[in-house]
Amino acid sequence: MSNKSAKHKSWVLFSEMIRLRDCLTTENSLTFGRCCTCHKVYPIGKLQGGHFVAGRCNSILFDKRNCHAQCVSCNMFRHGRPSEYAIFMLKTYGTEVMEELNRLRYTSRKFDEDELDAFSDWIRAQTKTMRETRKVPHELAYNRPALSPANT
């Protein structure tokens, strides 16, 4: 598998994990979650992993503090609703994390295929745990340190 394919696979799994985390966090449900910007409840399949700091930079692509469940309308058609997302981030994490994510966007980061494969395995395990226990693991909960393929 190419590095690009491994990164895409990791992103698909990461997005699923984030949406499941947010469904459990907002609605205590495996199948319904609340959009972080419009606050409406949607089926998990109608939610996306929307980024606070846009641009899909490697340095923050897989940072769970930068990615939250958003409905398609907010994430795609309203360009992430940055003002509303900023309010959510401020309430959830505070200005320090917001500033850190904005700084990290300019940091160069490369992933190798083995690293992404290991990260994908870790994501699968976290997702399985959430489905089985209906609880968000401590390391995925809001206000926890950043995750990246290097420190899982």
Stockholm file with secondary structure:
# STOCKHOLM 1.0

chainA/1-152         MSNKSAKHKSWVLFSEMIRLRDCLTTENSLTFGRCCTCHKVYPIGKLQGGHFVAGRCNSILFDKRNCHAQCVSCNMFRHGRPSEYAIFMLKTYGTEVMEELNRLRYTSRKFDEDELDAFSDWIRAQTKTMRETRKVPHELAYNRPALSPANT
#=GR chainA/1-152 SS CCHHHHHHHHHHHHHHHHHHHHHHHHHSCSSEEECTTTCCEEEGGGEEEEESSCSCCHHHHTCTTSEEEEEHIIIIITTTCHHHHHHHHHHHTCHHHHHHHHHHTTSCCCCCHHHHHHHHHHHHHHHHHHHHHSSCCGGGSTTSCCCCGGGC
#=GC SS_cons         CCHHHHHHHHHHHHHHHHHHHHHHHHHSCSSEEECTTTCCEEEGGGEEEEESSCSCCHHHHTCTTSEEEEEHIIIIITTTCHHHHHHHHHHHTCHHHHHHHHHHTTSCCCCCHHHHHHHHHHHHHHHHHHHHHSSCCGGGSTTSCCCCGGGC
//
